[in-house]
Amino acid sequence: MSRFTDLFMGMLGAAPKKPAVVSEKVQKIMFLKYEDKDRYIKEKMHARDHHLVSHKWRNRRWAVLLAVNLLFVFSFWLDIQILEGALTASRFVGFHLIDLNSALQVMLAHKHIIVNLFIGTFTVFLIWVLLGGRTFCSWVCPYHLLAEWAEALHIKLVGKKLITDHEFHRGTRTVFWLLFALLAIVTGYTVFETLSPTGILSRALIYGPSLALGWVGLLLVFEIVYSRRAWCRYVCPIGLTYGAVGTLSPLRVSFHVEHCFHEGDCRKVCLVPHVLDVTVKGRASEESMSLGPDCTRCGLCVDVCPTGALRYEVKGLSQLL
């Protein structure tokens, strides 16, 4: 299979594969790295000792996420009509914007394509094609921010051996995507929208709290005490829908094997560590490779990498600063 097919299947839950063919450039790089092991180890230690802990991209991401969600709030409470509605369906200075997964659920429930809905969806589709589909998850979704804070607490509890982390098969998310689609068709009702913490939190911020916040609280407790980022990793169909859109995006996080020491710090902080399989020794087939469509472009791996082996890039353009 092609690399594109492998990455897409990986997003659906397939295990990453070791490349069948490795380019001559990569073979040469790996040979030079280990031909002079003393120099390689010295460079690695130097890079680690002089690496300044950075939260540049994380801070930018949090600022954007808060700004987008607060713009909904201020537009409603101040009645300035800039960004009306909520994340599932909104209107920005008159332009209709409809969440892709929500639109899909509605059309499946109604069992036909709604023209007005399609127009608003197409606008959002173009936005996330440009920005990278799952960028929505880490740069806009309010639940992502809460789950990120809950994840930090979960990791501390695991480190103190008060709890253990439980993983599920990544293909579970694909099963849930199909299940929610089937429920919409059979019931004629958008069942997922009732359960989606993204929609619940967005509406609660804008229109005020509801009993549905109790469900969000239960999810966070489950993630803190039992399974790290369980909703985003194993259930939420929004990530799968936007991941498919992200396959077309020119914005990506790219990996440069020449600068990597293969220590795995990036995989430790990643929400979807399977996209960083190329950073494992012997898994990179090309000198420079973009991460898979399941990458949320959150920037945590970029911040933690001591050598700049991971970086934001736009295909055909220079590196993003």
URCORNOR-V232529 format. One record per residue. N is the residue number from 1. OMEGA is omega as a letter, one per 40 degrees, with the letter a starting at -180 (NA if undefined). NEAR is the number of other C-alpha atoms within 10 Angstrom. Layout:
[[N,OMEGA,NEAR] [N,OMEGA,NEAR]]
//
This chain:
[[1,i,6] [2,i,7] [3,i,12] [4,i,12] [5,i,10] [6,a,16] [7,a,22] [8,i,18] [9,i,16] [10,i,20] [11,i,26] [12,i,19] [13,i,18] [14,i,15] [15,i,16] [16,a,17] [17,i,13] [18,a,15] [19,i,13] [20,a,8] [21,i,9] [22,a,15] [23,i,11] [24,i,12] [25,i,13] [26,i,19] [27,i,16] [28,i,12] [29,a,15] [30,i,15] [31,a,11] [32,i,13] [33,a,18] [34,i,12] [35,i,11] [36,a,10] [37,a,11] [38,i,11] [39,a,12] [40,i,15] [41,i,14] [42,i,11] [43,i,14] [44,a,18] [45,i,13] [46,a,12] [47,a,15] [48,a,14] [49,a,10] [50,i,10] [51,i,13] [52,i,12] [53,a,10] [54,i,14] [55,a,14] [56,a,12] [57,i,17] [58,a,18] [59,i,12] [60,a,13] [61,i,21] [62,a,16] [63,i,13] [64,a,15] [65,i,20] [66,a,15] [67,a,13] [68,a,16] [69,i,20] [70,i,16] [71,i,17] [72,a,25] [73,a,23] [74,i,16] [75,i,16] [76,a,18] [77,i,12] [78,i,8] [79,i,11] [80,i,12] [81,i,17] [82,i,16] [83,a,25] [84,i,23] [85,i,22] [86,a,25] [87,a,24] [88,i,18] [89,a,18] [90,i,18] [91,a,18] [92,a,13] [93,i,11] [94,a,11] [95,a,13] [96,i,20] [97,a,25] [98,i,25] [99,a,21] [100,a,24] [101,i,21] [102,i,19] [103,i,20] [104,i,20] [105,a,23] [106,a,23] [107,i,20] [108,i,22] [109,a,20] [110,i,16] [111,i,13] [112,a,9] [113,i,13] [114,a,12] [115,a,9] [116,i,9] [117,a,19] [118,a,17] [119,i,15] [120,i,20] [121,a,22] [122,i,16] [123,i,16] [124,i,16] [125,i,20] [126,i,14] [127,a,13] [128,i,22] [129,a,21] [130,a,15] [131,a,20] [132,a,26] [133,a,30] [134,i,28] [135,i,24] [136,a,21] [137,a,23] [138,a,23] [139,a,22] [140,a,22] [141,a,22] [142,i,24] [143,i,22] [144,a,20] [145,i,18] [146,a,13] [147,i,22] [148,i,16] [149,i,13] [150,i,19] [151,i,21] [152,i,14] [153,i,16] [154,a,26] [155,i,17] [156,i,13] [157,i,16] [158,i,17] [159,i,11] [160,i,10] [161,i,10] [162,i,10] [163,i,16] [164,i,16] [165,i,15] [166,a,11] [167,i,13] [168,i,11] [169,a,11] [170,i,19] [171,i,18] [172,a,15] [173,i,25] [174,i,18] [175,i,16] [176,i,16] [177,i,19] [178,a,12] [179,a,15] [180,i,19] [181,i,22] [182,i,16] [183,i,17] [184,a,22] [185,a,18] [186,a,12] [187,a,12] [188,a,16] [189,a,16] [190,a,22] [191,a,18] [192,a,22] [193,i,17] [194,a,11] [195,a,14] [196,i,18] [197,i,23] [198,i,21] [199,a,21] [200,a,24] [201,a,23] [202,i,23] [203,i,19] [204,i,16] [205,a,16] [206,a,20] [207,i,15] [208,a,10] [209,i,14] [210,a,11] [211,a,9] [212,i,15] [213,i,14] [214,i,11] [215,i,14] [216,i,19] [217,i,13] [218,i,11] [219,a,16] [220,i,24] [221,i,15] [222,a,17] [223,i,21] [224,a,25] [225,a,20] [226,a,17] [227,a,21] [228,i,26] [229,a,23] [230,a,21] [231,a,20] [232,a,19] [233,a,21] [234,a,21] [235,a,19] [236,i,22] [237,i,24] [238,a,22] [239,i,26] [240,i,23] [241,a,18] [242,i,25] [243,i,28] [244,i,19] [245,a,21] [246,i,26] [247,a,20] [248,a,15] [249,i,20] [250,i,17] [251,a,24] [252,i,24] [253,a,23] [254,a,21] [255,a,25] [256,a,20] [257,a,25] [258,a,17] [259,a,17] [260,i,20] [261,i,22] [262,a,15] [263,i,13] [264,i,17] [265,a,14] [266,a,20] [267,a,19] [268,a,14] [269,a,15] [270,i,18] [271,a,21] [272,a,18] [273,i,15] [274,i,22] [275,i,21] [276,i,24] [277,i,19] [278,i,25] [279,i,25] [280,i,16] [281,i,15] [282,a,16] [283,i,17] [284,a,23] [285,i,20] [286,a,19] [287,i,18] [288,a,16] [289,i,17] [290,i,22] [291,a,21] [292,a,27] [293,i,28] [294,i,28] [295,a,28] [296,a,27] [297,a,27] [298,i,22] [299,a,24] [300,i,23] [301,i,26] [302,i,24] [303,a,20] [304,a,20] [305,a,24] [306,a,24] [307,a,18] [308,i,14] [309,i,19] [310,a,28] [311,i,20] [312,i,19] [313,i,18] [314,a,16] [315,i,13] [316,i,8] [317,a,9] [318,i,9] [319,i,12] [320,i,10] [321,NA,6]]
//
